[in-house]
Amino acid sequence: MSYQVLARKWRPKNFSEMVGQEHVLRALINALDSDRLHHAFLFTGTRGVGKTTIARILAKSLNCEQGTSSTPCGECSACTEIDEGRFVDLIEVDAASRTKVEDTRDLLDNVQYAPSRGRYKVYLIDEVHMLSNHSFNALLKTLEEPPPHVKFLLATTDPQKLPVTILSRCLQFNLRRLSTEMIRDHLQFITNSEQVEAESTALQQLAHAADGSMRDALSLLDQAIAFGGGSLQSSDVQSMLGTIEKTYIYQILAALAQADCRAALQQVQELSMQAPDYTEVLAELITTLHHIALLQLVPESWDESMGDQARLQELAVALSPEDVQLFYQTALIGRRDIHLAPDARNGLEMILLRMIAFQPAGNQPKSVKPSVKTAPEQAQTQIESQAVTYAKEPVKKTEAQVEAVQETAAVKKTSDTDWAATVEQLGLGGILKELAMHCALKQNQGDVIILALDPVAENLNNKERQARLQESLCEYYGKTVRVQIDIEQLAIETPAERQKRKQQQRQSAAEEAIQDDTTVQKIMETFNASLEPGTVQPID
């Protein structure tokens, strides 16, 4: 008997054998058991999460000779033929190969005829988004009002490409990607059933590489068993997948903890002997930093799948939480941009050096500076020094900036008519402060304060917040006052409008100042650079 691949051998034959997707199974089981069946079902989700499998089990449930239920017998001729893919009343169509409208019309010509063997004639259309617009139009009327003996089961990985008219006529079920833990546990069950010796770390690696797809996981498992000669060893799976040893990652992080540039680059040199995918190196670095952050802040979240606990504990002590967050963000951005580097290895090296360079001043990089510089190097150093100095110090302020800073820094006794200053001194927070910021003082006489609320912020006002604002003003004035809020637009500027105007003035002043600065102009000219719009921020 020929060998049957694991993905086919272990394909679920009933709902109880499915891994995950409980939110979909619950709805289908209840519908089958209560005989409340829709005529069209749409299953969406990424590859290998069970769309077609669920559709076939549903077809068995509908046509089982024991009756319609959520537990088909699996032994009658209808169930057996559906499992073997030869049931005459289950019409499976690959839409990717039948995109023409003529194909769809030919398919639908037999809809009106009763099923030959089963209770229902089931049309299972896979990758339905590949149909043409004309094909969708041909399908539309039949899909909306099919004969009572017909059920449509549609599956797609890209539901956004389906017309709204099709979506509105189907019950939609979105299948989720499977977690690494679900896949690992199922692989463990299969290897035990197949009597294959498997290390838990090897199964974890396969589950991680499957990226949420059970079908991919089973295909990788088949490949790994063949690669390992009938057993699963972590080192074999690592070689097969092309992943790197965790030891390199730990050593790189240890070098980063010491701000040791030489050691970090030495680890990259040793790593390069394995010809790794440097994007995956960064991904592994990001994952390890995540595990370290969890150990630092949520120690009880530890799981053996994270790796060597002793090494990670050492790194969790050697690295500060701030450094872990800095390295994580730097690696994340670096992974996005590494393809822009002329060479991937150089890109990785620069990312590691950037991590060390941006560490707080307490961790100085361990490096050797050249004693003699050529004239071009000296000129380059001078320009870079000017750039760093400019980045750390405020630029020369324009008159508009000086005026804005002076006005912001001015302190005066708050008067009853200066509502903006009153709001600041009330010490409000959250939505209550937003409510006060969008008000203008309309009247303050005796024990009555009348505020005008900008209509755009009308939704912020309610009795509870008005009462809290009144309580704060009573405490502020040291007497009992009554607050009345009228919703109207006054000519008086609200604190929120004033804040927005001042911010716009500071932004304009900052952009003008940096454009006119001679140092910036020199840097832009030397490096043929330009300022990216929206990146200039005023100095508070």
C-alpha positions as CSV (number, residue, x, y, z in Angstrom):
1,M,0.0,0.0,0.0
2,S,1.4,3.4,-1.0
3,Y,2.3,5.9,1.7
4,Q,-0.3,8.5,2.6
5,V,1.0,11.9,3.6
6,L,0.2,13.0,7.1
7,A,-1.8,16.1,5.9
8,R,-4.3,13.7,4.2
9,K,-4.1,10.8,6.7
10,W,-4.9,13.1,9.7
11,R,-7.5,15.3,8.0
12,P,-10.4,15.6,10.5
13,K,-13.4,13.5,9.5
14,N,-15.9,15.0,11.9
15,F,-16.2,18.2,14.0
16,S,-14.8,16.7,17.2
17,E,-11.5,16.0,15.5
18,M,-11.0,19.7,14.5
19,V,-8.3,21.7,16.2
20,G,-9.4,25.2,17.1
21,Q,-12.1,27.2,15.3
22,E,-14.6,26.6,18.2
23,H,-16.5,29.8,17.3
24,V,-17.3,28.3,13.8
25,L,-18.0,24.8,14.9
26,R,-20.4,25.9,17.6
27,A,-22.6,27.7,15.1
28,L,-22.6,24.9,12.6
29,I,-23.3,22.2,15.2
30,N,-26.2,24.1,16.6
31,A,-27.6,24.8,13.1
32,L,-27.4,21.1,12.1
33,D,-28.9,19.8,15.3
34,S,-31.8,22.2,15.3
35,D,-32.3,21.9,11.5
36,R,-31.9,25.7,10.9
37,L,-29.7,25.5,7.9
38,H,-28.9,28.4,5.6
39,H,-28.5,27.8,1.9
40,A,-25.1,29.4,1.5
41,F,-22.0,29.4,3.7
42,L,-18.8,31.4,3.2
43,F,-15.6,30.2,5.0
44,T,-12.7,32.7,5.0
45,G,-9.2,32.5,6.5
46,T,-5.6,32.0,5.6
47,R,-4.3,28.8,4.0
48,G,-4.4,25.6,6.0
49,V,-6.7,26.6,8.8
50,G,-9.6,24.2,7.9
51,K,-11.9,25.9,5.4
52,T,-12.3,23.0,3.0
53,T,-12.2,20.4,5.7
54,I,-15.1,22.0,7.6
55,A,-17.0,22.3,4.3
56,R,-16.6,18.6,3.6
57,I,-17.6,17.6,7.1
58,L,-20.7,19.8,6.7
59,A,-21.4,18.0,3.4
60,K,-21.2,14.7,5.2
61,S,-23.5,16.0,8.0
62,L,-26.1,17.0,5.4
63,N,-26.0,13.7,3.4
64,C,-25.2,11.0,6.0
65,E,-27.6,8.1,5.5
66,Q,-28.3,8.1,9.3
67,G,-29.9,11.5,9.0
68,T,-28.9,15.2,9.1
69,S,-26.9,15.9,12.3
70,S,-23.6,17.3,13.5
71,T,-22.2,13.8,14.0
72,P,-22.1,12.0,10.7
73,C,-21.6,8.2,11.1
74,G,-18.5,8.1,8.9
75,E,-19.4,4.5,7.8
76,C,-22.3,4.8,5.4
77,S,-21.6,4.9,1.7
78,A,-22.3,8.7,1.5
79,C,-19.8,9.5,4.3
80,T,-17.2,7.1,2.8
81,E,-17.5,8.5,-0.7
82,I,-17.3,12.1,0.5
83,D,-14.1,11.2,2.4
84,E,-12.7,9.6,-0.7
85,G,-13.7,12.5,-2.9
86,R,-16.1,10.6,-5.2
87,F,-19.5,11.4,-3.9
88,V,-21.6,12.4,-7.0
89,D,-23.7,15.0,-5.2
90,L,-20.7,16.9,-3.8
91,I,-19.5,19.1,-6.7
92,E,-16.1,20.5,-5.8
93,V,-14.9,23.4,-8.0
94,D,-11.6,25.1,-8.0
95,A,-12.6,28.7,-9.0
96,A,-9.0,29.5,-9.9
97,S,-9.2,27.2,-12.9
98,R,-12.8,28.0,-13.8
99,T,-12.9,31.8,-13.9
100,K,-14.9,32.2,-17.2
101,V,-18.6,32.9,-17.1
102,E,-19.2,30.0,-19.4
103,D,-17.8,27.6,-16.8
104,T,-20.1,29.1,-14.1
105,R,-23.1,28.7,-16.4
106,D,-22.3,25.1,-17.2
107,L,-21.9,24.5,-13.5
108,L,-25.3,26.0,-12.6
109,D,-27.2,24.3,-15.5
110,N,-27.8,21.2,-13.3
111,V,-28.8,23.0,-10.2
112,Q,-32.5,22.5,-10.9
113,Y,-32.2,18.7,-10.9
114,A,-32.6,16.7,-7.7
115,P,-29.5,15.0,-6.2
116,S,-28.7,11.5,-7.5
117,R,-27.7,9.9,-4.2
118,G,-27.8,12.2,-1.3
119,R,-30.3,14.4,0.5
120,Y,-28.7,17.6,-0.8
121,K,-26.7,18.6,-3.8
122,V,-23.7,20.5,-2.4
123,Y,-21.6,22.9,-4.4
124,L,-18.1,23.5,-2.8
125,I,-16.4,26.3,-4.6
126,D,-12.8,26.9,-3.4
127,E,-11.0,30.2,-3.8
128,V,-14.3,31.7,-4.9
129,H,-12.7,35.2,-5.1
130,M,-11.0,34.1,-8.3
131,L,-14.2,34.1,-10.3
132,S,-14.7,37.0,-12.8
133,N,-17.3,39.7,-12.3
134,H,-19.5,38.1,-15.0
135,S,-19.2,34.7,-13.2
136,F,-20.4,36.4,-10.0
137,N,-23.3,37.9,-11.8
138,A,-24.2,34.5,-13.2
139,L,-24.0,33.0,-9.7
140,L,-25.9,35.7,-8.0
141,K,-29.5,34.8,-8.7
142,T,-29.0,31.1,-8.0
143,L,-27.1,31.9,-4.8
144,E,-30.0,34.1,-3.6
145,E,-32.8,31.7,-4.3
146,P,-31.5,28.2,-4.9
147,P,-33.8,25.1,-5.0
148,P,-34.4,23.6,-1.6
149,H,-32.2,20.6,-2.4
150,V,-29.0,22.7,-3.0
151,K,-26.4,24.1,-0.6
152,F,-23.5,26.3,-1.5
153,L,-20.3,26.1,0.5
154,L,-17.8,28.8,-0.6
155,A,-14.2,29.1,0.6
156,T,-11.7,31.9,0.1
157,T,-8.4,33.4,1.4
158,D,-9.3,36.8,0.2
159,P,-12.9,37.8,1.1
160,Q,-12.2,41.5,0.3
161,K,-12.3,40.6,-3.4
162,L,-15.9,39.3,-3.2
163,P,-18.7,41.6,-4.3
164,V,-20.9,42.8,-1.5
165,T,-23.9,41.3,-3.3
166,I,-22.3,37.8,-2.8
167,L,-21.3,38.5,0.8
168,S,-24.8,39.6,1.7
169,R,-26.3,36.3,0.6
170,C,-24.1,34.1,2.6
171,L,-23.5,33.2,6.3
172,Q,-19.9,34.2,6.8
173,F,-17.5,32.3,9.1
174,N,-13.9,33.7,9.6
175,L,-11.5,31.0,10.5
176,R,-8.6,32.1,12.7
177,R,-4.9,31.3,12.5
178,L,-4.1,28.5,14.9
179,S,-1.8,29.3,17.8
180,T,1.6,27.8,18.1
181,E,0.5,25.9,21.2
182,M,-2.5,24.3,19.4
183,I,-0.3,23.2,16.5
184,R,2.5,21.9,18.8
185,D,0.0,19.8,20.9
186,H,-1.6,18.3,17.8
187,L,1.8,17.4,16.3
188,Q,2.7,15.8,19.6
189,F,-0.5,13.7,19.4
190,I,0.3,12.7,15.8
191,T,3.9,11.7,16.5
192,N,2.7,9.6,19.5
193,S,0.1,7.9,17.3
194,E,2.6,7.3,14.6
195,Q,5.2,6.1,17.1
196,V,7.7,8.6,16.0
197,E,10.3,9.7,18.6
198,A,10.2,13.5,18.8
199,E,11.8,16.1,21.0
200,S,9.4,18.7,22.3
201,T,11.7,21.5,21.1
202,A,11.7,20.1,17.6
203,L,7.8,20.1,17.6
204,Q,7.9,23.7,18.9
205,Q,10.1,24.7,16.0
206,L,7.8,23.1,13.5
207,A,4.7,24.7,15.0
208,H,6.4,28.1,15.0
209,A,7.5,27.7,11.3
210,A,3.9,26.7,10.3
211,D,2.8,30.3,11.0
212,G,-0.8,29.4,12.0
213,S,-1.4,26.8,9.3
214,M,-2.1,23.2,10.4
215,R,-1.6,21.9,6.9
216,D,1.8,23.5,6.6
217,A,2.7,22.1,10.0
218,L,1.8,18.5,8.9
219,S,3.8,19.0,5.6
220,L,6.8,20.2,7.6
221,L,6.4,17.2,10.0
222,D,6.4,14.8,7.0
223,Q,9.6,16.5,5.8
224,A,11.3,16.5,9.2
225,I,10.6,12.8,9.8
226,A,12.2,12.0,6.4
227,F,15.1,14.4,7.1
228,G,15.7,12.8,10.5
229,G,15.5,9.2,9.3
230,G,12.3,8.5,11.3
231,S,12.8,10.6,14.4
232,L,12.6,14.3,15.2
233,Q,15.7,15.9,16.8
234,S,15.9,19.6,17.5
235,S,19.2,20.0,15.7
236,D,17.9,18.2,12.5
237,V,14.7,20.3,12.4
238,Q,16.9,23.4,12.9
239,S,19.1,22.4,10.0
240,M,16.1,21.6,7.8
241,L,14.3,24.9,8.5
242,G,17.5,26.9,8.2
243,T,17.0,28.5,11.6
244,I,19.9,29.6,13.7
245,E,21.0,28.4,17.1
246,K,19.7,30.4,20.0
247,T,23.2,30.5,21.4
248,Y,24.2,33.1,18.8
249,I,21.2,35.3,19.8
250,Y,22.1,35.0,23.5
251,Q,25.7,35.9,22.8
252,I,24.7,38.9,20.7
253,L,22.4,40.2,23.5
254,A,25.2,39.6,26.0
255,A,27.5,41.8,23.9
256,L,24.7,44.5,23.7
257,A,24.3,44.4,27.5
258,Q,28.0,45.2,27.8
259,A,27.9,47.8,25.0
260,D,30.7,45.8,23.4
261,C,30.8,46.6,19.7
262,R,33.7,44.3,18.9
263,A,31.9,41.3,20.6
264,A,28.7,42.0,18.8
265,L,30.4,42.1,15.4
266,Q,32.4,39.0,16.2
267,Q,29.1,37.1,16.8
268,V,27.8,38.3,13.4
269,Q,31.1,37.1,11.8
270,E,30.7,33.6,13.4
271,L,27.0,33.6,12.4
272,S,27.8,34.4,8.8
273,M,29.5,31.0,8.4
274,Q,26.1,29.4,8.4
275,A,24.8,31.7,5.6
276,P,21.7,32.7,7.6
277,D,18.7,34.7,6.5
278,Y,19.5,38.0,8.4
279,T,15.9,39.0,8.4
280,E,15.1,35.8,10.4
281,V,18.1,36.6,12.7
282,L,16.4,39.9,13.5
283,A,13.0,38.1,14.0
284,E,14.6,35.7,16.4
285,L,16.3,38.6,18.2
286,I,12.9,40.4,18.5
287,T,11.3,37.2,19.9
288,T,14.0,36.7,22.5
289,L,13.8,40.3,23.6
290,H,10.1,39.8,24.1
291,H,10.8,36.8,26.2
292,I,13.3,38.8,28.3
293,A,10.8,41.6,28.8
294,L,8.2,39.1,30.0
295,L,10.7,37.6,32.5
296,Q,11.5,41.0,33.8
297,L,8.0,42.3,34.2
298,V,5.7,39.2,34.3
299,P,7.9,36.3,35.6
300,E,5.0,34.0,36.0
301,S,4.4,34.0,32.3
302,W,7.5,31.8,31.7
303,D,7.0,28.9,29.3
304,E,9.5,26.2,28.3
305,S,8.9,27.0,24.7
306,M,10.7,30.4,25.2
307,G,14.1,28.7,25.3
308,D,17.0,28.3,27.8
309,Q,15.5,29.7,31.0
310,A,18.9,30.1,32.7
311,R,20.4,32.1,29.9
312,L,17.3,34.3,29.5
313,Q,17.4,34.9,33.3
314,E,21.0,36.1,33.1
315,L,20.1,38.5,30.2
316,A,17.0,39.7,32.1
317,V,19.4,40.8,34.9
318,A,22.1,42.2,32.7
319,L,19.8,44.3,30.6
320,S,17.6,47.1,32.0
321,P,13.9,47.1,31.0
322,E,14.6,50.4,29.2
323,D,17.4,48.8,27.1
324,V,15.2,45.8,26.3
325,Q,12.5,48.2,24.9
326,L,15.1,50.2,23.0
327,F,16.6,47.1,21.4
328,Y,13.2,45.7,20.6
329,Q,12.0,48.9,18.8
330,T,15.4,49.3,17.0
331,A,15.3,45.7,15.8
332,L,11.6,46.0,14.7
333,I,12.4,49.1,12.6
334,G,15.6,47.5,11.3
335,R,13.8,44.4,10.1
336,R,11.4,46.6,8.2
337,D,14.2,48.5,6.5
338,I,17.0,45.9,6.2
339,H,16.2,45.2,2.5
340,L,17.3,48.8,1.8
341,A,20.8,48.0,2.9
342,P,23.3,47.2,0.1
343,D,24.1,44.0,2.0
344,A,21.9,42.2,4.5
345,R,24.8,41.4,6.8
346,N,26.0,45.0,6.9
347,G,22.4,46.0,7.6
348,L,22.3,43.7,10.7
349,E,25.7,45.0,11.9
350,M,24.4,48.6,11.6
351,I,21.3,47.7,13.5
352,L,23.4,46.3,16.4
353,L,25.7,49.3,16.4
354,R,22.7,51.6,16.4
355,M,21.4,49.7,19.5
356,I,24.7,50.4,21.3
357,A,25.0,54.0,20.1
358,F,21.5,54.9,21.3
359,Q,22.0,53.4,24.8
360,P,21.9,55.8,27.7
361,A,25.1,57.7,28.5
362,G,26.0,55.3,31.3
363,N,26.8,52.5,28.9
364,Q,29.6,53.8,26.7
365,P,30.4,51.7,23.6
366,K,33.6,49.7,24.0
367,S,35.6,50.6,20.8
368,V,39.0,51.8,19.8
369,K,39.2,55.2,18.2
370,P,41.8,55.8,15.4
371,S,44.7,58.0,16.6
372,V,45.1,59.8,13.2
373,K,42.5,61.0,10.8
374,T,42.9,62.0,7.2
375,A,41.7,65.5,6.1
376,P,38.4,64.1,4.6
377,E,37.8,62.1,7.8
378,Q,38.3,65.3,9.9
379,A,35.9,67.2,7.7
380,Q,33.3,64.4,7.9
381,T,33.7,64.3,11.7
382,Q,33.2,68.0,12.0
383,I,30.0,67.9,9.9
384,E,28.7,64.9,11.9
385,S,29.5,66.6,15.2
386,Q,27.6,69.7,14.1
387,A,24.7,67.5,13.2
388,V,24.7,65.8,16.6
389,T,25.0,69.2,18.4
390,Y,22.2,70.6,16.3
391,A,20.0,67.6,17.1
392,K,20.7,68.0,20.9
393,E,20.4,71.8,21.2
394,P,17.6,74.2,20.2
395,V,18.0,76.0,17.0
396,K,18.2,79.8,16.9
397,K,14.7,81.1,17.6
398,T,12.9,83.4,15.3
399,E,11.0,86.4,16.6
400,A,7.7,84.4,16.5
401,Q,9.3,81.7,18.6
402,V,10.6,84.1,21.2
403,E,7.2,85.8,21.5
404,A,5.5,82.4,21.9
405,V,8.0,81.2,24.5
406,Q,7.7,84.5,26.5
407,E,3.9,84.4,26.4
408,T,3.9,80.7,27.5
409,A,6.4,81.4,30.3
410,A,4.7,84.5,31.7
411,V,3.2,84.0,35.2
412,K,0.4,86.2,36.5
413,K,-2.2,86.1,39.1
414,T,-5.2,84.4,37.5
415,S,-8.2,86.8,37.2
416,D,-11.8,85.8,37.0
417,T,-11.9,86.6,33.3
418,D,-8.8,84.5,32.4
419,W,-10.6,81.2,31.9
420,A,-7.7,79.4,30.3
421,A,-5.5,80.1,33.3
422,T,-8.3,79.0,35.6
423,V,-8.7,75.7,33.8
424,E,-4.9,75.0,34.2
425,Q,-5.0,75.8,38.0
426,L,-8.1,73.6,38.6
427,G,-5.9,70.5,38.0
428,L,-8.6,68.7,36.0
429,G,-7.9,65.6,33.9
430,G,-9.3,63.4,31.2
431,I,-12.7,64.2,29.7
432,L,-13.5,66.7,32.4
433,K,-10.5,68.8,31.4
434,E,-11.5,68.5,27.7
435,L,-15.0,69.8,28.6
436,A,-13.5,72.8,30.4
437,M,-11.0,73.5,27.6
438,H,-13.8,73.7,25.0
439,C,-15.7,76.3,27.1
440,A,-15.4,80.1,27.1
441,L,-16.3,82.2,30.1
442,K,-19.5,84.0,29.3
443,Q,-20.4,85.5,32.7
444,N,-18.9,85.4,36.2
445,Q,-21.0,87.5,38.5
446,G,-21.7,86.8,42.2
447,D,-22.2,83.1,42.7
448,V,-23.2,82.3,39.1
449,I,-20.7,81.2,36.4
450,I,-22.0,80.9,32.9
451,L,-19.9,79.1,30.4
452,A,-20.4,78.8,26.6
453,L,-19.5,75.3,25.2
454,D,-18.3,75.0,21.7
455,P,-20.9,73.0,19.7
456,V,-18.2,70.6,18.4
457,A,-17.7,69.3,21.9
458,E,-21.4,69.0,22.9
459,N,-21.0,65.3,23.4
460,L,-18.6,65.9,26.3
461,N,-21.2,67.6,28.4
462,N,-23.5,65.7,30.8
463,K,-25.0,66.4,34.3
464,E,-22.3,64.3,36.1
465,R,-19.4,66.2,34.5
466,Q,-21.1,69.5,34.9
467,A,-21.5,68.7,38.6
468,R,-17.9,67.7,39.0
469,L,-16.8,70.9,37.2
470,Q,-19.0,73.0,39.6
471,E,-17.4,71.2,42.6
472,S,-13.9,72.0,41.4
473,L,-14.8,75.7,40.9
474,C,-16.3,75.9,44.3
475,E,-13.1,74.5,45.8
476,Y,-11.0,76.9,43.6
477,Y,-12.9,80.0,44.6
478,G,-13.4,79.0,48.2
479,K,-17.2,79.5,48.1
480,T,-20.3,78.0,46.7
481,V,-20.9,78.8,43.0
482,R,-23.4,77.6,40.5
483,V,-22.2,76.6,37.0
484,Q,-24.4,76.9,33.9
485,I,-23.2,75.6,30.6
486,D,-24.8,77.0,27.4
487,I,-24.0,75.3,24.1
488,E,-23.2,78.2,21.7
489,Q,-20.4,79.6,19.6
490,L,-19.0,82.9,21.0
491,A,-16.4,85.2,19.6
492,I,-14.3,84.5,22.7
493,E,-11.5,82.0,22.1
494,T,-11.8,78.8,24.1
495,P,-8.6,77.4,25.8
496,A,-8.7,74.5,23.3
497,E,-8.8,76.9,20.3
498,R,-6.0,79.0,21.9
499,Q,-3.9,75.9,22.5
500,K,-4.3,74.8,18.9
501,R,-3.5,78.3,17.6
502,K,-0.3,78.5,19.7
503,Q,0.7,75.0,18.6
504,Q,0.3,75.9,15.0
505,Q,2.4,79.1,15.6
506,R,5.2,77.1,17.3
507,Q,5.1,74.5,14.5
508,S,5.4,77.2,11.8
509,A,8.2,78.9,13.7
510,A,10.1,75.6,14.1
511,E,9.8,74.7,10.4
512,E,10.9,78.2,9.4
513,A,13.9,78.1,11.8
514,I,15.2,74.8,10.7
515,Q,14.9,75.7,7.0
516,D,16.9,78.9,7.6
517,D,19.6,77.4,9.8
518,T,23.0,77.4,8.2
519,T,24.1,74.2,9.9
520,V,21.1,72.3,8.6
521,Q,21.6,73.7,5.1
522,K,25.3,72.6,5.2
523,I,24.4,69.1,6.2
524,M,21.7,68.9,3.5
525,E,24.2,70.1,0.9
526,T,27.0,67.8,2.0
527,F,24.8,64.6,2.2
528,N,22.4,65.6,-0.6
529,A,19.7,65.3,2.0
530,S,16.2,66.8,2.4
531,L,13.9,67.4,5.2
532,E,10.9,65.0,5.4
533,P,7.6,66.9,5.8
534,G,6.0,66.4,9.2
535,T,9.2,65.3,11.1
536,V,10.1,68.8,12.5
537,Q,8.7,69.3,16.0
538,P,8.8,72.5,18.0
539,I,10.8,72.6,21.2
540,D,8.5,72.9,24.2
